[in-house]
Amino acid sequence: MENEKSLADAVKKTNLTPKAIISQKYGNKACYKVEEVQESSEKGCPGLAIPQKGPCRYRCILQLPEITIESGIFKRKKDAEKSAAEMAIEKLGIQISTDSRTPQEASDLLVERLTYLFSNEFLSSDPPHPLSGHLRAALGREGDLCGLVPLSVMAVYDSRLNNLCKCINPKVESNPFLVIPLIMGAASRLPELVATSEGQLSIWRKNLYPPEVIESLVDQQSGAPQSNLVEAIHIPCSQEKAIELVILDISSTGYYLDVIAKKLDLTDAAKVLISRAIGKASSETRLYFAAHQSYLIEPSSDHTNAKEALHSEVSLNARASYLSSQDIYGDAILASIGFTWRSKDLFYEDVSVQSYYRMLINKIPSGIYKLSREAVLTAEFPLAFTTRTNWRGSLPRDVLFTFCRQHRLSEPVFSSISTPLKAVSESPGSSKKLKVTDSSEEDTERASGGAISTDARESVESAVSYQCEIKIFSRSQDLIIECSPKDSFKKQNDSIQNTSFKIISWLNMYFKDLDLPSEKLNSTANDLDVQFSHENFLKEFVLSRSIHTVHHTETEGVKFLEPNTMSMLNTMPEQGVQSLNIEGPDSGVFPSNGSLLCISYSVFLVTEGEHMKENLESNPEFEFEIGVGAVIPHLEAAVTLMSIGQSACFKMELPPKEFILAAAVNSARTLSLLSSKSCCLEYSIRLLQVTEPLEDRMEQALFSPPLSKQRVEYAVQHIKESGATTLVDFGCGSGSLLDSLLNYPTALEKIVGVDISQKSLGRAAKILHSKLSNNIGINSAILYDGSITDFDSRLCGFDIGTCLEVIEHMEEEQACLFGDVVLSYFCPKVLIVSTPNYEYNVILQKSSPPSQEEDPDEKTQSQSCKFRNHDHKFEWTREQFNHWATELAAKHNYSVEFSGVGGSADLEPGFASQIAVFRRICPPQGEDLSKNADTEHHYQVIWEWSSSTSSS
């Protein structure tokens, strides 16, 4: 264990992965073979002749000249390869030291490397080195430029040369252009081989290459010259100037850096500097910009003073610097072009305006998630991590890794702490979190990315709980962010994903509002168990404020369509939705929180009067979980009012310009429409499919009719028998009970619903409105927006109150407060409360039909049952529910009787859904009535219907 820890620490300090260390030592002689390991299914059917496959795992075999290594079994291929490399490093005793070379030794090796790079052997090497492509192209330059290679190319395209320069001057890590004077110093020690000229950032070989080498290069370039037009982006230094598309005319016989130099108004490619690769390490997308005299300073000179002189000479290009995470001055060209390891031919691809804005939004958490879903104008990073089964797009851990890579931070450091469980919980179902008893043995596994062998995980998973700590460091190893939640999970991956989710949620909040007051930033960090260094955090993201604030305000000059130009029917101003129109027959199948929806949609940019319209984004099948903020609120508000098969169209104001242009394929036309100063977005959606929440699927698999319908029928029967004329439904949601009441003859004259979800209330209003016009008995219906723990005098003295499957969505303290408020202040004659019976979950979960898309980990049942819904804050046993209800009734002068639906009171484990019916023993005293009658209106009327108004 100690050896593994020291190995991990050593690897971390070198900033090299285990695979990179093996590659440095063995190169192409190291061969990785990954094979699938098909595990048998533990939950198969005994005696079944058909092979039963379990989850797919991976093992890696690493073949080296001295030894062959076989890794353990892992879920992911890259974890298996990493493990094999680590095992090889340990078994072969490869010494990893961060101080293996002195600056003088590195300087000598730099001279040796330069000698090799200008050798005959290197120029004709196979496979070709990317730098050899530049050497070949330089030999094709005309006149005095023939053979001259820009020093910036040497600095960028040879990693070994770059690493040696870091040993000489560690500041190269933060400023890679410091490599240039170091190369010039090494070249001065090779006067017979290479030369550089003072005042020029070029290097060349003094003696000509042998004729046979030149002839081989000519043979490779035989054929008529070809011209290729490549799209690139010009990024002006001034943020007041817009980026623009430029065309690079690249000749097959010319040097592409000469073409870029002309676009930058430079006379020579030697004056072009090249940034790091943007995006993936294998990417050839880079920024090109003008070099200045300050880059010719000697290695021993004061570079700080030179940098200050450069800054006074030319301004920092904030947009280019932000994209590349390094200082770039003056105008810049963003292009995807260069020589690669794959071929001797020049690689190139277009970089469009859309590509630029996609790179820009890929620097922020919500943008990373949107791009992973290919839904820039529709998707949002969810507000909760529920289950991997319902999650779509990149998982939180992957989003976090991408974010760190995009901002050139060190990879997140994961520390997973596993604690043996001696007890599951004192009272099952009373808390979502595991109760962990103190143990003297704690196994802390530390690994970048949290990888752990499958065998090790599965052998202990059912007996331990996991907590995860994540730390994020800068490249210089300054701590920026730390997250150490106290939440415990039964699976290691759940703890990793949830901690990653908290960090991403906090970062997402920051990037959405870069002007957020520091007090708010601190309080939200505390809420999410995040600690951060203000100084280091602001230092790393100093450019974010200027870049994203500019793009967020770029749409301020656009005049949105005036409300009077739209149909205001079905307008939902609180969600920013205008002109909502729903078409198609009502199928009666509506989505609810936790449902997995599939929609088709298109997003258009439209101008006033719809004279011009541009399709920005379309998707024939788009899935998301409702109720967790996985899509923009405008779309979720609309889709909750729809049933399967219906279509809807609505308009909304423009999001920031960066998102519009990241979605737009035709950027020229889109920019033209935006300049019209009167436009908005129009969404056209169709609800294709609704997969009910796990709770509903479990209930439907075991009960017919479904448990939800049995609860409603139970309440309706009591309402009919009571002869009540007034009813209030606490937590009415989408109005399923109120809707069902209209199907039966009752004595009800007034019905009221209360809920905190305006989206659910909107759907309830739609359903009730369509039915009430044909109903004879009901005279009045009202829907209120408000919390059922708040008092509102308008709900006092109703005949009957209902609260079906609501209290478990609240904290236990809030559920107790609800009981006190209702029975002490509202004082209904009868109150019906239902909630899940936790003891019945073992039966429900065994009957739950498995989903083909479920992650194997999600199918694994632990020794204790899960809650029926991820949103449940608690689930009570029969004893706990009876205790709560009995105390509540005695406290407020009510009687209570217990019943339920699904199952039987005479058979264990009782009813699936337990019900308490409270009955008032005697009316409130006159003093209490007057107290409750005081005007206290804490609820907002969302919708109101009256038979007299309707008939008139």
N, C-alpha and C positions, 0 to 999 in steps of 0.2 A: 504493500500500500504506500509506503514511504517512497519507494522507487518511482511508482506511478505519479505521485504528487510532484516529485522533483523533476521528472521528465516533462510533465505538463507545464510547470513553471518555466523550465528552460525553453521549451517550444514557444511559450507566450512571449518571453523576452526577446527572442530572435525575430518576432513578427512573421515567422515562416510556419506554414502548416506542416504536419508530419509528412504529407505527400511531397511537399516542396523540398524538404530536407532529403528525402530519399532520391528525388529527382536530381538534386544538386550533386549527389554522390555517384549515382548510377546512370543518370540520363535515360537513354532508350533501352538500356539493359534491364530496367525494372518493368516487369509485366504484371498487370493487375487483371485477374479473371474473376468476374462476379457471377455466381450461380444462384438460381432460385432454390429455396428449400421449402417444399410443400409440407406443411404440418397437418397432421390428421385432426379432424374436427372432434372436439370433446363433447359436442352436443349432438352428435349424429344419432341415427336410428340404428340400434343393434340388429344385425342380421340382414341389413339392406345390401343387395348385391351391387347397387350402383355406387361407384367410388364417391366418398364424401370428403370434399376438400376443406381444409381449414384456411386461415389467413396465410398469405404469401410472405415469406421472409427471405433474407439474403445472406450469403456467406461469401467472403472474398479470399482468393488464393493469390498471394504475392510471390512471384518467382524472381529471385535475385541470383547472381552468379554463385554466391556462397551458400544460400539457404532458400528454402521454400516455407512461407508462413501461411497458416490457415487461420482466419479470424473466427470470432464467435458468430452467432446468428443475430441479425438486426432487422429492424423494420425497413430501413432505408439503405440503398446501395452505398451512398456516400459515407454513412456511418460504418459500414463494413470495411470499406477501403481505408478509412481513417484508422480504424482499429488495427488492421493488418500492418499499416505503416508504423504505427506506434509500437507494435510488438516487434517489428524488425529492428527499429532503432534501439530498443531495449536489449534484444538478444544479441545483436552484433556489437553492442557497446559503443555505438556512435556517439562521440563526445559533442555536445551542443554547448557552445559558449558564446556569450554575447561580446566577449572581449578577446576573440581569437586572434585578432590582428592589431598591431599598433598602427598609427597613422603613417609611419615611415614604411612599414611592410606593405600597407595598402597602396602607398604611392608607387612602390616598386612593382607591385602586381598590376597597377593601372598602366604602367609603361609596357609591361608584358602583354597586357590585353590589347593595347593600342597597336602593338607590333603585329599581333595575330589578325586584327581586324583589317589591316592593310596588306595582308599576305595574299599570295596567289591562291593558296588553298581555301581561304575564307570566301573569296569572290566566286569561286566555282563550287562551293559546298552544296551538298544535296542530302536532306531537304534544305531548301534555301532559307537563310536567316533573313528576317525582315530588313536588317541593315544592309545586307548585300544587294537588295533591290535598289536602294538609294545609291549605292556605289556604282552599280551598272547604269542607272539613269543619269548619274553625274557625268559619266564618260561620254554620254550622248549630247551634253550641252555644247553650245557653239562658242567659238572664239576663245577668249581668255577664261571663260567660265568652265571650260572642259575639265572634268575631273574634280572640280571643287565641290566638296560636300559641306553643307551647312552644319555648324557645330551643334545646333539645336537638335538635329537629327541624331547625332551621336549620343546626345544626352538622353533622348527619349526611347530609342529603339533597341538599346542593348542594356538589359537588366543587370548583367554582371558588372559592366562598367559603372552603372548607376550605384550598385551596392558598394563597390569599392570607394566611390566618392563619398558615400555616407559614413564609411569608416574614417575617412580623412577629415570630413567636416559633417558632424551630425545635423547641422542646420539644413543640409540638403533635403532632409525629410519634409520640412515645412516649405522650403523654397527650392524646387528642383533645378532652377536656372543657375544655381551656384555651381552646378556641374561644369558649366562652360569654361570659367577661368581655370578650373582644376584640369580639364582636358588640355587646355592651352599650355599649362605648366608641364604636363606629361609630354606633350609634343615637343617642347623645347629640349627635352632629354633625348630625342630621336632625330637629330639634325640630318642624318643620312637617309632617313626613311620618309618622314613627313614634314610638312611645313605649314605654318599659319602666317597670316600677314597682320601687321599691326593696324588696327582700325577696321578689320574685316572679320566677321564671325564665320570663317570657312577654314577647312583643313583639307589637304590634298597629298597624294603620294608623289614624291619627287621623281622617281624613276617610272618609266612606262611599264605597264604589265606586258608579259611575254606575248608574242604574236599569236600563239596557239590559244591563249586565254581570250584575247580580243576576238579571234575568229569564232570561238564557240559562242561568244555573246552576240556576234553578228548573225550567226545561224539561228539563234533563238528569236531574233527580231526580224527575220526575213518576212517578206510580204509587204503589200502596199500600206503606207501609213493610214491609220484610222483616227477619226475625230469622234470623241464621246462627249456629250453634253451632260453635265452633272449639276443637279440642283444643290445649292448651299444657302446658308443664311448669313446675311451681313448684320452684325450687332453693333450699332453706333455706341460710342463711349457715352454720349449724353443720353440720359433716360428720357429726355423730352422728345427724342427722335425715335420713330418706330423702326422695328426690325424690318428687313426687306429681303425678298428672294433674289438671289443672284445665280447666274449660270456660269459654271466653269467649263471652258472648252479645252478638254484634255486630249492631247495628241498621243498616239501610241509610241511615237519616237521622241517625244519631248519629256520634260521634267515637270511634274504637276505642281511642285512648289514654286516654279517660276510663274505659273499661271495665277496661283494664289497671291504671290507677291505683287503682281500687277493690279489685282483687285484691291489690294491695300495701298496702292500708289507707291510701291517700293520698286527700286531698280534691280534688286538682286534677291534671290531666295535665301541668301545667307542672312539677310536682315529679318527673316521670318522666324519667330519663336513658336514652338508647338507645346500645347498643354498636355496634361495627362489624358488618358482615355476617359471618356464620359460614359457612365453606365457600367456595363460589365467589363471585366478586365480584358476580355477578348475583343472588345469593341474597337473599331477604328474611327469612331466619332471623336473628333478633337477640335480644339479652338486654335486658330492661327492668328497671330498678331505681330505688330512691329517691334523689333528689338531696339534698344537705345544704348547709347555709349556706356552707360553705367554697368552693363553686363560684361564689359571688358576689364573690370577691376581685377587686380591680382588676388590670389587666394588669401593672402595675408592682410589685405586691406580691410578697412572698416566698412563692412557691407551695410550696416545700419545707416551710416551717413550717405552712402551711395543710393540707398533706397529712398531716403528723404529727398535727395536731389532729383531722383526720377519722379517722385510724386509731385514735386514742384514744377517739373518740366512737362508732364502730361498727366491727365486725370485717370483715376482708377475706373475701369469698366465694370460697374457693379453687377450687371446682368451676366457678363461672361465669367467674372470671378465667382459668382454664386453657383453657376453651372459646374465649374471645374474645381471648386474649392481650393483655388490658388489665386494669387494676385495677378491680374491681367490689366494692362494699361493700354489706352487708346482703343481705336476701332478693332473689331475682331471678325473673323470668318469662321462659322461653324460648318464643318464638312465631315463627311464619312468617306475617307479615302486613304489609301496607304498600301504598303507591301506587307504581306503576312507570311506566316510559316507554311501556309497551305499551298501556295503557288508562286511561281516566279512572275506571274502576271500581276498587274496593278489591280487591287480590289477597289471598288467604289460603289456607292449607292446614294440615292437622292436623300437630302435632308430638307423636308418641306416645312412650311410655317406650322402645320399641325404637329410635325415631329418636334419642333422647338418647344411648343407649348406643352406637349406631353412630357418632355424632359423636365420642364419647369414644375409641373404639378406632381411629377414623380419625386420631388424633393419634400413633399408634405404628406403626412400620414393618410389623410382622406384621399389624396390624389393617387397614392400607391394602391389603395384598396379599389378605388374607382377603375383604375387601369387594369387591375387583375380581373375585374368583372366585365371589362370592355363596355362600361356604362357610365361614362363621365358625367352625363347630365341627369342620371337617374339614380345611381347607387349612392349610398352613404355608408361610412364606417359605422357598424351597428353600435347601439348604446349598451348592449349586453352580450356576453358570450354565453349562449345557452348550451347547445350540444353541437358536436362536430357533425352530427347527422343533418341538422338544419342549416349549418353555416355554409355559405357560398363564397367563393373568392379566396384570396390568400388568407391563411390563418394568422392570428395575431403575432405569433412567433416569427413567421416569415415576413410579415410587414415590418416588424422591428428590425430584423436583419437587413432588409432592403433600405430602410431609413438610415441606419448607421453607415451602410456602404455608400449611399448617395451623398452623405455629408462627411465622408472620409473620417469616420470615427472608428475606433477599434471595435471588433466584434463584441456583442454583448457577452458578459460573463455570467453563466447560470450556476447557481449553487442549489442543488436539490437536497433537502434534508428529509430523510425517511425516519419515522419514529414508530417503534413497535406498538401495536394496539393491544391493551389488556382488557379494555372494555369499549364497547361500541358507543353506548349512550345510556345514561341513567334512566331516561324516559324516552323511549323510541318515538320519533316524530316530533319531539318538542323543539328541535333545533335542526337547521340545515347542516351545521358544522359538526364534525366528529368530535367527540370528547376523547382526548388522549390522556392516558394516565402517565405520570412521571416515570421515566425510565432512565436508568444509568447508562444505557447503551443507545447512542445515536449514530446512525450511519450517514455520514455526509458525503455525497458524491458530487464532485466538482468537474464539470466538463463543459467546454465551449459548445453550446447548442444543446446541452443536456442529454447527450446520447448515453444510452445504457444498454447493455446486452439483454436481448430478449429472454434468455434463460434466467438471468439474474432477476429481471423484473417480474417474470411470471411466478418465480418460486416464492417471492415475498409479497406480491402485490395485495393478496387478500388479507395479509396480516399486518400491514403497515399503513400509515397515512403519510402524505407528502406535503411539504411546504417548499416554495421556491423563492429564492432571492436572486435579483438581477442587478448587475452593476454595469454602467456604461462609462467608458473612459475615452478621452481624446487620444489622438495618435501619440502624444507625448506622455500618456498614462496619467493625466489629471482626471480625477473622478468628477463626472458631470451629473449623473443621475443614479439613484439607488432606490430600489423598490423591494420592501420586505414585508409582504402581507402576512398576517397571522392565520389566514384561512388555511384549513387543511383539506386535502383531497385524497380519495382512495386510489387515484391513478396519478403517476408521475407526470404524464403528459398534460392532464387537466391542470395541475399546479403551474406548469410552465406556461401553458396558453393563457391562463387567467392572470398571472403576473405580467406577462407580455401585454395582455389586453389593457391592464391598468396604466402602464407606461404610455402605450399608444393613445389611449383615450385622453390622457393629460396633455400629451404633445399635440394631439389633434385640436384640443380646446385652445391651446396657445396659438397655433397657426391660423385658426379661424378668427381670432381676435388678437392681433399683434399689439394692440394698444391696451390690452387688459391690465388693470391696475395690479401692482405687485401684491397688494393684500389679497385680491381675488385669486391670483396665481398661487399664492401660498396656501390659501384655504382649500382650494380644489386639490392641490398636491397632497395636503394632509388627509383629505377625504379618500384619496386613492392610495394611501400608504406610500407616497412618493416623496423622497427627499432629494434636493438638488442644490448644487453650488451656484448661487446667483452669478458670481464672477465668471466661472468657467462656462456656464450655460449661455450667458449673453455674449461671451467672447466667441463661442462656436457659431452662434446664429445671428451675429451682428448684421449680416447682409439681408437676412430674411425679411426684416421689417421694411427696408426700403424697396425690395423687389416685389413682395406680395402686396404691400400696401398700395403700391402704384397700380398694380393690375386690378385690385379690388375697387379702386376709384376710377378706373378707365371707363366704366359703364355709367358713371355719374353724369356724363355729358349727353347720354342717350335719353331722349324723351320717350317714356313708356306710353303705351296706348292709354288714352283717357277712358275712365270707366263708362262714360256714356257712348263709347263706340262699341261696347260689348253688350251682349245680353246678360243682364244681371240676375237671371233666374238661377236658383240653386247656387248662389254665390256663397263662398265660405271665407270671408275676409280674415278670420283669425288664422287660417292656414295660408293666406296669400293666394287663394284660388279664386279665379274669376271665370264667369261664363261656363259653369259646369253643366254639361248636358249628357244624360245617360239614356241610351237607346237599347231596345231589345226587350223581349218578354222576361218577366221575373221568374227565374227557375226555383226560387225559394232556398237555394244553397248559397249561403253567405260566408265570407271568411270571419274568423274570430282570432283573438290573440293567441299566438302559438301556431296558427295554421301556416302551412307551406303553400305559397301561391305560385302559379305559373301564369304569366301574362305575355301578350305580344304588345309591342308599343313602337311608336315613332315620335320623334321630337322635331318640330319645325321652328325655324326663325321666321316670323311673319311681320309684315309692316302694316301700317294703318290701312284699314279697309281691305286687308288681305290682297292688296294688288301684287305683292311679291312674296314668295314663300320658298324657303330653302330647307331641305331635309338634312338635319344635323346628325341624327342618331336613330337607328332602328334595331330591333331585336325580335325575331319571330317567336322565341321561347326564352323567357327570363324568369328565373325562380328566386324567391326571397321569402323569409319568414316575417310575418306581420306582427307588429307590436314591439319590435326591438329596434326600430329606426334604421332598418337596412336599406331603405330607399328615402328619397327626399320626402319631407312631410306632406307636401302638396299632393304627391301621387298616392301616398298611403291614405290621406284623408278622402280622396276620391274613390279608391278601390274598396274601402270599407263600406261604401254605400251601394256596391254592385253585387250582383249574383252571377253565378257561372253562365257564360254565354253572352253577357251584356257587354256593350261597348260604351266608352265615355270619351269626351273631349273637353279639355279645359285649357285656360290660358293663365300664365303667371309672369311675373316680372323677370327681368334678366338676371342670371347669376353673374359673378365676376367674369370679365372678358377672357381671362386665361382658360377657364373651363369651356367657354363657347368655342374658342379657336382650337382647343385640344380635341374637341369632338368633330369639328368641321373638316371635311375632306376638301371642299372647294373654298379655300381661305379667301381668295380674291373676291368671290361673290358674297361671302359672309361679311367681309369687311365693308363691302359696298352697302349691304343692307343696314349694317350697324351705323354707317355714316348718314343714313336717312333720318336718324334721330327720332323715329317713331316706330318702335318695334317691341315685340315680346316673344315669349316662347309659347308654342301650342303643343300640347300632348294629346296624342290619340292612342287609347289603350283598349285592350280587350281581355277580359278575365277568362282564361282557358281552363284552369283546373284549381281545385282547392283540396289539399291534403290536410285532414283535420289534425289537431294537436294530439300528441301521444296519449294524453289523458282521455280524450274522446275515443280514440281508436281502441284503447284498452277496454273501455266501458262497453263499446259496441260489440267487441269480440265476445263478450260474455253475457250481455243482457239484451233481450228483445222484449219490448221496445228499449232503446238506449236509456241509460241511467238518467241522462239530462231530461229526456222526455218524461220519465217516471217522476222526477222531482216536480216538474211543472204540473203534471196531472194530480199529484198529491196536494199541492198548494191550491189548485183550482177546486178540488173536491171540498177542502176545508172552507174556502171562500164561499162556495155555493151553500154549504150547510150553515154557515154563520149568518147568512142573510145580510152581510155587510153592504153598505151603500158607498163607503169611501175606502180607498186602498192606496197605500204608498209602497212602492217597491224600492228598497234600499240597495243600491248597487245594481241598477236595472240593466246595465250594459246595453246591448242592442235591442232590448225590449222583447225577449223571447217569452217571458211570462205575461207581459201586458198584451202581447199579440195573441197568445193562446186564450186569454180571457175573453177576447172578442168573438171566439168561436163557440162560446157556450152561453146559454141564457142564465144570467145572474141578476141580483138586485143592485149591482154596482151602478152608481150615477157619476162618480168622479174617480178618476185614476191618476196617479202621480208617479213619476219615476225620477230617481236621483242617481247621478253617476259623476265621476271626475273626468271621464273621457268624452270630449266633445265629438270625437269621431264616432264613437259608439252611439251617442245621443242623436247624432245626425242620421244614422241609419235607422234608429228606433223611430224617429220622427217620420221618416219616409214610409216605414211599414204601417205605422198607426194612421197616418193621414189617408193612405189608400183604403183603409178598412172602415174608419169611423164614419165616413159619409153614408155608409149603408147600415150602420148600427143604430138600433132603436133606443136602447136603454141608457147609454152613456151620454151625459150632458156636457162633461168637461174633462179635458186631458191636459196635463202640463208636464214638461220635462225640465228638470233643474240641473244645472252644472254646479256641483259642490261636493264637499267631503261629508260622508255620513257620520263623521265624528264631530261635525260642527252643528250648532243649534240654529234652527230657523223657525220662527214662530208660525209660519204658514203650514207647517206639517203637524201641528199639535192636534190631538183629539181625533185622529182617524180611527175608523172601525177596525181596520186590520193592516198590519205591516208585514212585509215579507223580505227576507234576506237569504237568497239561495246561492250557496257556494261562493261567498264573497269574503268572509272574515279571514279565510286562510291566505288571502292575497295581501293581508295587512300584517304588521308586526303584532305579536301577541298583546303587547301593551295597548295598541290601538284597538284591537278587537275587544278588549275589556272596556276601554273607554266608550266604544260604540254601544255596548250593552247598557252602560250607565246612562248615556245621553238619551237613548231611545226610551228606556223604561222610566227614567226620572223626569224627562222634559217633554218628549213627544207623547208619551202615555197612550199608545194604541190599546184598544180592547184586547186584541189578539196580535201576537208576534210569532211568525214562523221563521226559524233559522235552521239552515242545513249546512253541513260541512263534511269533507271526506273522513271516513274512518280509516286511520292509518293502519290498523291491524288487518284490513282487507287487502292491502296493497300486494301482499305476497301472492294472493290468488289472481288479482288483476294482471300483475306483471308476468306471471306464468302463461296467461292467456293472450298476452299481447302479440299480435302477428308481427314477425320480424320484417324489417324493410331491407330490400336488396341493396340500398345505398348506404346502409348503416356501416359505420366504422366498426371493425371487429372488437375494438375496446369497448364500444358502447353496448355491444351485445352481452358482454361479460357481466353476469349478475354477481354482486358481492353478497356477503352473508346477511347484511341488513338491507331492507328495501329502500328504494328511492322514493322521493315524493312523486306524486302523479303529474305535476306540472313544475317546470323550472321556475315559475313565478311564485310558487307557494312559499310563504315565509315560515309556515309551520303546518303540521297536520297532527290532529289530536287522536289519541286512543279513546275508546268509549269511556274509560274512567276519567280521563282529563276533561272530556266534553261534558260529562254529567256533573263533574265537580264545578266547572265554570257556570253552567246553566243553573244549577241548584242554588249556589251562592247568590247569583244575580237575581233570581226570582225572590228569594227570601229578603234580600236587601231592599227591593222596590215593591213589595206587597203584591207579588204575582204568584200564581201556581205554574207548574211546568210538568209536562208529560213528554216522554221520549218515544220515538218511533224511528222509521227510516224507510228507505227503498233499496232494492237490490239485496238479495239474501234474506235472512230470517233472524228474528230476535232469539229464537230457540236454538239456533245452530251456530257454532263457532265459525268464523269470528264476528258474527252479527251482521248488521246491515253494511253495505258498501258505502252508502251515504246516510249519515246519521242526522236526525231531525229533532229539534226541540220546539214544542208549541207552548208559548207563554200565554196565560190568560190573566187579565187583571181581576183581582179579588174584589175590590171595591173602587168606585170612582174617586179621582183625586179630590181633595178638600177644596173649598172655594178659594182659599188663599193660594194654593198651588195652581189652580186654573187661571187666576188673574196674573200670577207670575209668568206662566207660560204664554199668556195671550199678549204680553208686551211685544211691540213691533221690533223684531230683530231679523233682518233680511240678509243672511249671509250667502244665500244661493242666487245664482243668475238664471233667469228664465231663458231657456234655449228655444223652446217651441211651446206654443199654447193653442189649444183647439176648443171651440165652444159650439154646441149644436145650434144656438141662436144665431151666432155669427155665420156659421156654415150655411144655414138655411136661407139667410138673407142674401 
